[in-house]
Amino acid sequence: MEKNTKNQEDENEEITLFEEGTTENNNTNSESTENEMLTLPEFYLECARFGELDDMKNALKDAEKDFNYNIKDFNGNTALHMSSANGYLNIVKFLIEDLKCDINCKNNSNNTPLHWAALNGQKDIVCYLLEKNADFDIVNNNNKKASEEAYDNCYYDISEIIINKENEKNPKFSENGIDKEEFDDKNN
């Protein structure tokens, strides 16, 4: 994906995307392809969605210092939501480690990137987000945690990974559901 930028003063700088096999003036391609004009924020989100890390980095070189890396689309999804859902670990790492994106940002349905990675079966992303302390207790508009979304979509191994992380954080209950402190108090 090539880009051609026009100089503008704000973060809504337009970027021209060229389809593979076309040129700026479309003279070398027998098929007529219109260039799609995207603003910098739109291009940034599209790069995350389609796994275009190099294009994202190149476009962000021209971004203003106050560019909002947590910018949302009309559904409230961020670049981190999109790259998490689609399994682009390299972009997820870049967004969290380099751009310091909000790991627990919520979209309009109150889904976090962890929800999206879990319900789309992105095990590596789930493990990475948990390693970076993503909040697994957040409940979406369907009253479900990420572990429940994974389970409902038949990603039982991912659901188990998240539940095990929950149990590490809150070891109050044993595997059989008995309150460990209460059990120890009664038996000592």
N, C-alpha and C positions, 0 to 999 in steps of 0.2 A: 504494500500500500504506500504509494508516494504521496507527498503533500506539497502544496504550493501555498505560501502564506501571503496575504496582503497586509501591508502595514496599517494598523489602526491603533488608537491610543488605549483602548480598554481591553478587558479579558474576553470580550465577545468577538475577537479577531476571527475573521472568516478563514477557513482552511478548505482548499479544494482537494477532494479525493479523486484519484484517477483509477479506474478499473484496470485490472491487469490486462496488458495488451493494448492499451490506449495511450495516447499522448495528449499533451495539453490542447492541441487543436484538432485532435481526432482525425487527422489526415491519413495516418498510417493504418487505420483499422477500418475494414469494410463495414463493420456494424457501427451504427451511430449510437454513442453512449453519452448521455448528458452528464456533466460534472455535477456532483452533489456538493452544495456549499454547507459547511458546518461551522458553527462558532467553535472557539477553542474549548469551552466547557463540553460541548457536544462531542467534539473529536476525542477529548480526554476520556469521556464515558464510553465511547465506541471502541477505543483502543483497549480499555479494560474488558469490555464485553467480548471482544474477538481475539484477545491474547496478543496484542501488538505492543509489546513492551518498548522496543526500540523507537517506534513511531511516537509512543507516548512521551518517552524521554526527550526526543527531539522537539516535539511540540511544546513541551513544558520549559524548554530553554528560553523561549520567548515570552513566557508567562510573567505577569507582574508579580512582584514579591508578595503581594497580599492575595494571590490567587487562592480560592477556596477549594482545597483538595477533597473536601467532603461534600462537594456540590451534588445535588440530587436531580434526578429526572422527574417527569411528571407523576411517577408512582412513588417517589421518594427514595428510589434506589441510587446508591452511590457506586463509584468505581469499585469499591471493596465488595459490595453486594454482587456485582456482575462477575468480577473475576473469581470470587469464591464459588458462586453457583456453577461456573463453567470450568472450574478446575485449573486455573492458571496460577499455580503456586508462585512462580517467579514474579508475577505482578502483585499478588497478595503480599509477598515479602517486601517488595519495593514500596508499596503503599503504606505498610505498617512501619517498616524500619527506616525508610528514607524520608517519606513524606509525612509520617506521624499521623496517618488517618485514624479516625475514631473507630476502634475495633468493635464497639458496641452500638454503632449508629443504627437507628431504626428507620424502616421505610414506612409508607402509609398504612401498612398492615401490621406494623410493629414487629416485623421480622428483622433480625440482625443478620450480618454476614454468616454467623454460625448456623442460624436457621436455614439459610439458603444452601450452604455447603452440605448440611446434614440431609435436607430433603432431596438433594440432587445426587447423593451418594459420593460426595467428594471427600473420601477418607483422609487423604494427605492434608487437605485444607483444614478439615475438622481438627486433626491432631495438631497442626501448626497453630490454629487459632486458640485452642485450649492451652498449648504451651505458652502462648503470649497472653494468657489470662483473660480470654473472652468470657463474658458472663453467661454461663449456661442456665441460669435461673430466670432469664428474661422470658416472659410469656407474650405470645403474639395475640392478635385479635381473635384467633380461634381458641384462645386459652391453652396454647400448647407451647411447651419448651422445645428446644432444638432436638433433644433426645426423643421426644414423642413424634416430632415430624419425621425423623429418620425411621423410627419404628413403623409409623403409618405408611411409609413408602417402601417398606420391606428391606430397609438397610439396617438389619438387626445388629450387625457387627459395629456399625457406627453408633447406633443407639447405646450399645453396651459400653463403648469407649467413653461416651459422654456421661453415662450413669456412673461408671467407675471413677471418673474425675469428680463427679458430685459426691461420691462416697469418700474420696480422699479429703475433700474439703470439709465434709460434715460426717466424721466417723462416729457420730453419736449412736447410730443404729448398726447392729450387726447384720450379716447377710439374711438372717431369718426375721429381721424387723424388730428385734427386742432392743430396747433402750439399754445400752451397755452400762451407763452410769447407774441406772435404776437396778439393773441386775446385780452389779457389783455391790451396791449398798445393801441389798437384801441378803446377799450371800456372804457377807463379811462380818 
